Amino acid sequence: MADMTYIPRTVDAELARRLESARIVVLEGPKACGKTETALQVAQSVVRLDIDSNARLAAAADPLLVLEGKTPRLIDEWQTEPAIWNHARTLTDDRKLNGQFILTGSSVPEDDQNRHTGTGRFSFIRMRPMSLFESGESADTVSLSALMAGEPAHSVEAKLTVPDLAKLVVRGGWPALHGASIDAAAQAAKDYVTQTRQVDVSRVSGIRRDPVKVGRLLASLARNVATEVADSTLAREASTGAEEMTRNTVLDYLDVLTRLMIIEDQPAWAPHLRSSTPLRQTPKRHFVDPSLAVAALGAGPAFLEKDLNFLGLLFESLVIRDLRVLSQPIDGSVLHYRDKKGLEVDAIVQLTDGRWGAFEVKLGGEQLIDDGAASLLRFANGIDTAKSGAPAVLCIICMSGYGYMREDGVAVIPIRSLAP
């Protein structure tokens, strides 16, 4: 069922491997990130519960009806009929074969005590909007995997102007908008946010939510993107003179937005330190794609070009998106560091084998790069490497320029050179 016009994704190889090792692969990610098309490249049959009303009726009456077909069988948007989970598990127990089903989902159902955990049968893959590498905006000259293996960074000049960056942020990594005009992409992102606040939040929570309140919270999250904004601050900013939003309401809405995979917090990293400096554990706030932050504010490229501080935060959020996508094939997690003395690192890529690397994100300019390198070296000097290990790489990811190694050992890489 492969599509010759399909844009290859970094999860393609991961999906193929998981189908060999697990009976059921669950491919999760926000709406429109490309899950269905990716699954269709390897599926031998498909049922689309999101658009096929007859299939939904059959699944509600007898879930086994929609599970019959050539394998791997794709069950698209399985969470619309949650009973499919247990029936698929039981069926694969009977068959005792791997690679039976691919379940795609754009929301995480609430915990159900009657739903089996899936241990030993299910394998989970997270999918996100496209990185610049996947969308063809990267020159593919500096491998994150190689950096994490200790190899030096070298790349030819990769140019990116402020107006071009603003357009990349507004367009985002949505496959269906690949090659679309900026105006069309901006409108699509605004429609996405509108659908989220007017329909999806209420649908997933099972409770009618006020779209206006959700919209105000999304706008507050957008204004504070890539920061450690507190729940109480979000509540205050999302309140109006006539209507207060409580912290508990904010927590409730954040939970639903997380289950929809619209937002994805960046947790704090807790290394072993040489000193007793206390660490901050507050996560950084991000949308799954920076285009949604722009859309939540009703903004566009011209607005971003006039506010370089905000564009810098969105650039950081774009880099975090790309690091998450590019580090996933090597079992990487993307965290951040901040201590109570104010020393911070924008991104820590932590691998399951213990290797880690520290990354600072800078729009550009020699002075900013110098400052970033000094901060990284100061940070690395405070790590107890006997317990946490030495960093595999200290790196500055910038907007434009060459990829090279500084004399102090810090790598400098333009975002458009970064690859898996």
C-alpha positions in Angstrom: 0.0 0.0 0.0 3.1 2.2 -0.3 2.7 5.7 -1.8 5.4 6.7 -4.3 4.9 10.4 -3.4 5.4 9.7 0.3 8.0 11.9 2.1 10.3 9.5 4.1 10.2 10.0 7.9 12.8 9.1 10.5 10.4 6.7 12.2 10.1 4.5 9.0 13.0 2.2 10.0 11.8 2.2 13.6 8.3 1.1 12.6 9.8 -1.7 10.5 11.9 -2.9 13.4 9.1 -2.8 15.9 6.8 -4.9 13.6 9.5 -7.6 13.7 9.7 -7.6 17.5 6.2 -6.8 18.7 2.7 -8.2 17.9 1.1 -4.7 17.8 2.7 -1.4 17.2 1.0 1.8 18.5 1.9 4.8 16.4 0.9 7.9 18.4 1.1 11.6 17.5 -0.9 14.8 17.0 -3.4 15.0 14.1 -1.9 15.7 10.7 1.7 14.7 11.6 1.6 11.9 9.1 0.9 8.8 11.1 -1.5 7.3 8.6 0.7 7.8 5.6 3.6 6.4 7.4 1.7 3.3 8.5 0.3 2.8 5.0 3.8 2.3 3.6 4.0 -1.1 5.4 0.3 -2.0 6.1 -1.3 -4.8 4.0 -4.8 -3.8 4.8 -6.5 -0.8 6.6 -9.7 0.3 8.3 -10.2 4.0 9.0 -12.4 4.5 12.0 -12.1 8.3 11.8 -13.9 8.5 8.4 -15.7 5.2 8.0 -19.0 5.3 9.9 -19.8 1.7 8.9 -16.5 0.5 10.3 -17.3 2.3 13.6 -20.7 0.7 13.9 -19.1 -2.7 13.2 -16.4 -2.1 15.8 -18.9 -1.0 18.4 -21.0 -4.2 17.7 -18.1 -6.7 17.4 -14.5 -5.3 17.4 -13.3 -8.6 15.9 -15.1 -7.6 12.6 -12.6 -4.8 11.9 -9.6 -6.7 13.0 -9.9 -9.3 10.2 -7.6 -8.7 7.2 -4.1 -9.0 5.8 -1.4 -8.2 8.2 0.1 -5.9 9.2 -3.4 -4.4 9.4 -3.7 -0.7 10.1 -6.5 0.4 12.5 -6.5 4.1 12.1 -7.6 6.3 15.0 -8.3 3.2 17.1 -9.1 5.2 20.2 -12.5 6.0 18.8 -13.5 2.5 19.7 -11.3 1.7 22.8 -12.6 -1.9 23.0 -10.4 -2.7 20.0 -7.3 -2.7 22.3 -8.2 -5.7 24.3 -9.6 -7.6 21.3 -6.4 -7.0 19.3 -4.4 -8.2 22.2 -6.4 -11.4 22.6 -6.3 -12.1 18.8 -2.5 -11.8 18.7 -2.3 -14.1 21.8 -4.1 -16.7 19.7 -2.0 -16.2 16.6 1.3 -15.9 18.4 2.8 -13.9 15.5 4.5 -10.5 15.5 3.6 -7.6 13.2 -0.1 -8.2 13.3 -1.5 -4.7 13.8 -0.6 -1.0 13.6 -2.8 1.1 15.8 -2.6 4.8 15.0 -4.0 7.4 17.5 -4.1 11.2 17.7 -5.1 11.3 21.4 -4.4 9.2 24.5 -7.6 7.7 26.0 -8.1 8.2 29.7 -6.9 5.3 31.9 -9.3 2.4 31.8 -9.0 -0.3 34.5 -10.5 -2.8 32.0 -7.9 -2.1 29.3 -4.9 -4.5 29.5 -1.5 -2.8 29.8 -0.3 -4.4 26.6 3.0 -5.5 28.2 4.7 -8.1 26.0 2.4 -7.5 23.0 2.4 -3.7 22.3 5.3 -1.5 21.2 4.8 2.3 21.2 6.3 4.8 18.8 5.9 8.6 19.1 5.5 10.6 15.9 5.8 14.4 15.6 5.6 16.9 12.8 8.5 16.9 10.3 11.9 18.1 11.3 13.8 20.3 8.8 15.8 17.3 7.8 12.6 15.4 6.8 11.0 18.4 5.0 14.2 18.8 2.9 15.2 22.1 4.5 18.4 20.5 6.0 21.6 19.9 4.0 22.1 16.6 5.9 25.8 17.2 6.7 26.0 16.9 10.5 24.7 13.7 12.1 23.3 14.0 15.6 24.1 10.3 16.0 27.7 11.0 15.0 27.9 14.0 17.4 26.7 11.7 20.2 29.4 9.3 19.3 32.0 12.0 19.8 32.7 12.8 16.2 33.6 16.5 15.3 31.2 18.7 13.5 32.0 20.1 10.0 29.7 21.4 7.4 29.6 23.9 4.6 27.7 27.2 5.0 24.0 26.8 5.5 22.3 30.1 5.1 19.1 31.1 6.8 17.8 34.7 7.0 15.5 36.1 9.7 12.6 36.3 7.2 13.2 32.8 6.0 13.3 31.5 9.6 10.0 33.3 10.4 8.4 31.5 7.4 9.7 28.1 8.5 8.3 28.6 11.9 4.9 29.7 10.5 4.7 26.8 8.0 5.7 24.2 10.6 6.4 20.6 9.9 3.0 19.4 8.7 3.4 17.0 5.8 0.1 18.1 4.1 1.5 21.7 3.9 4.8 20.7 2.4 5.3 23.1 -0.5 2.2 25.2 0.4 2.3 29.0 0.4 3.0 30.7 3.7 -0.5 32.2 3.8 -2.1 28.8 3.3 0.1 27.2 5.9 -0.7 30.0 8.4 -4.4 29.7 7.8 -4.2 25.9 8.2 -2.4 26.3 11.6 -5.0 28.8 12.8 -7.8 26.3 11.7 -5.9 23.6 13.6 -5.9 25.7 16.8 -9.6 26.6 16.3 -10.6 22.9 15.9 -8.6 22.1 19.0 -10.3 24.6 21.3 -13.8 24.3 19.8 -14.0 20.6 19.3 -11.1 18.3 20.3 -10.6 19.4 23.9 -14.3 18.7 24.7 -14.3 15.5 22.7 -11.3 14.0 24.3 -12.2 15.0 27.9 -15.8 13.9 27.5 -16.9 17.2 29.2 -18.0 20.4 27.5 -15.1 22.9 27.7 -15.3 26.6 27.1 -13.5 27.3 23.8 -12.8 30.9 24.8 -11.0 29.8 27.9 -9.1 27.1 26.0 -8.1 29.8 23.5 -6.9 32.1 26.2 -4.8 29.4 27.7 -3.3 28.5 24.3 -2.4 32.1 23.8 -0.7 32.3 27.2 1.2 29.1 26.4 2.3 30.7 23.1 3.5 33.9 24.7 5.6 31.8 27.2 6.8 29.1 24.7 10.2 27.6 25.5 10.1 28.9 29.1 9.5 27.5 32.5 6.3 29.4 33.0 4.4 28.3 36.1 0.8 27.0 36.1 -0.2 29.9 38.3 1.2 32.4 35.7 -0.7 30.7 33.0 -3.9 30.9 35.1 -3.4 34.6 35.7 -2.7 35.4 32.1 -5.6 33.4 30.8 -8.0 35.2 33.2 -10.0 38.3 32.4 -11.3 41.0 34.6 -14.8 39.4 34.5 -13.7 35.7 34.6 -10.9 34.2 36.6 -9.3 30.9 35.5 -8.1 28.8 38.5 -4.9 26.9 38.6 -6.9 23.6 38.8 -8.7 24.5 35.6 -5.4 25.2 33.9 -4.0 21.8 35.1 -7.2 20.1 33.7 -6.8 21.8 30.3 -3.1 21.1 30.2 -3.8 17.4 30.8 -6.2 17.3 27.9 -3.8 19.2 25.6 -1.1 16.8 26.5 -3.3 13.8 25.7 -4.1 15.4 22.3 -0.3 15.7 21.9 -0.7 19.4 21.1 1.8 20.4 23.8 4.8 18.5 24.9 6.7 19.7 27.9 10.5 19.4 28.1 11.5 17.9 31.5 14.4 19.0 33.6 17.6 17.0 33.7 19.1 16.1 37.0 22.9 15.3 36.7 25.3 14.6 39.5 27.0 17.9 40.4 30.4 18.6 41.9 28.7 21.3 44.1 25.5 21.3 46.2 23.8 23.8 43.9 20.1 23.1 44.0 18.4 22.3 40.7 15.1 23.5 39.3 12.7 20.8 38.2 10.1 22.9 36.3 9.6 21.7 32.7 9.8 24.0 29.7 6.6 24.5 27.8 6.4 23.7 24.1 3.8 23.2 21.4 4.5 20.0 19.4 5.2 22.4 16.5 6.1 26.1 16.8 3.6 26.9 14.1 0.8 26.3 16.6 2.2 28.9 19.0 2.2 31.5 16.2 -1.4 30.5 15.3 -2.6 30.7 18.9 -1.6 34.3 18.8 -3.1 34.9 15.4 0.4 36.1 14.2 2.4 35.7 11.0 5.9 36.1 9.6 5.8 39.9 9.6 5.0 39.9 13.3 7.9 37.6 14.1 10.4 39.6 12.1 9.6 42.6 14.3 10.0 40.7 17.6 13.3 39.0 17.5 13.1 38.0 21.2 9.9 36.1 20.5 11.3 34.6 17.3 14.4 33.5 19.3 12.1 31.5 21.6 10.2 30.0 18.7 13.6 29.1 17.1 14.5 27.3 20.3 11.2 25.5 20.2 11.8 24.5 16.6 15.2 23.1 17.5 13.7 21.1 20.4 11.2 19.7 17.9 14.0 18.7 15.6 16.2 17.2 18.4 13.3 15.1 19.5 12.7 13.7 16.0 16.4 13.2 15.2 17.3 11.7 18.6 14.4 9.2 18.7 16.2 6.6 16.4 19.1 6.5 18.9 16.8 6.2 21.9 17.3 9.8 22.9 15.3 12.0 25.3 15.4 15.8 25.1 15.6 17.6 28.5 16.8 20.9 29.8 19.0 22.1 32.7 18.7 25.0 35.1 20.1 25.5 38.5 19.0 28.1 41.1 22.1 30.2 40.4 20.7 30.9 36.9 23.0 28.6 34.9 20.9 26.9 32.2 21.3 24.8 29.1 18.6 24.9 26.4 18.7 21.1 25.6 20.3 18.0 27.0 20.1 14.9 24.8 20.2 11.9 27.0 20.6 8.4 25.5 19.6 5.2 27.2 23.2 3.9 27.2 24.2 6.8 29.4 25.7 9.2 26.8 24.6 12.8 26.9 25.2 16.0 25.1 24.5 19.6 25.9 23.1 22.1 23.4 22.6 25.8 23.4 20.3 27.5 20.8 21.3 30.9 19.5 19.9 32.9 16.6 23.4 33.9 15.6 26.1 36.5 15.9 29.7 36.0 17.1 29.1 37.4 20.6 26.0 35.2 21.2 28.0 32.2 20.1 30.9 33.1 22.4 28.5 33.6 25.3 26.8 30.3 24.6 30.2 28.5 24.5 31.3 30.0 27.8 28.0 29.0 29.4 28.3 25.4 28.1 31.9 25.1 29.4 30.9 26.5 32.8 28.1 24.0 33.0 30.3 21.1 31.9 32.9 22.0 34.5 30.3 21.7 37.3 29.2 18.1 36.3 30.6 15.2 38.4 31.7 13.2 35.4 32.7 10.3 37.6 29.0 9.7 38.2 27.2 11.3 35.2 30.0 10.7 32.6 31.6 13.3 30.4 29.5 15.0 27.8 29.6 13.4 24.3 29.3 16.8 22.8 28.9 20.5 23.8 27.2 22.2 20.9 25.7 25.5 19.9 22.9 25.3 17.3 22.6 28.5 15.4 20.4 29.9 12.7 23.0 30.2 9.9 26.7 29.8 9.0 29.3 27.0 8.9 29.5 23.9 11.1 32.8 23.7 12.9 34.7 22.9 16.1 35.9 25.9 18.2 39.3 25.8 19.8 37.6 25.3 23.2 36.0 22.1 21.9 32.5 23.4 21.5 30.8 22.5 18.3 28.8 25.2 16.3 26.2 23.8 13.9 23.6 25.7 11.8 20.1 24.1 12.2 19.9 23.5 8.4 22.9 21.1 8.6 21.5 18.8 11.3 20.5 15.3 10.4 19.8 12.0 12.3 
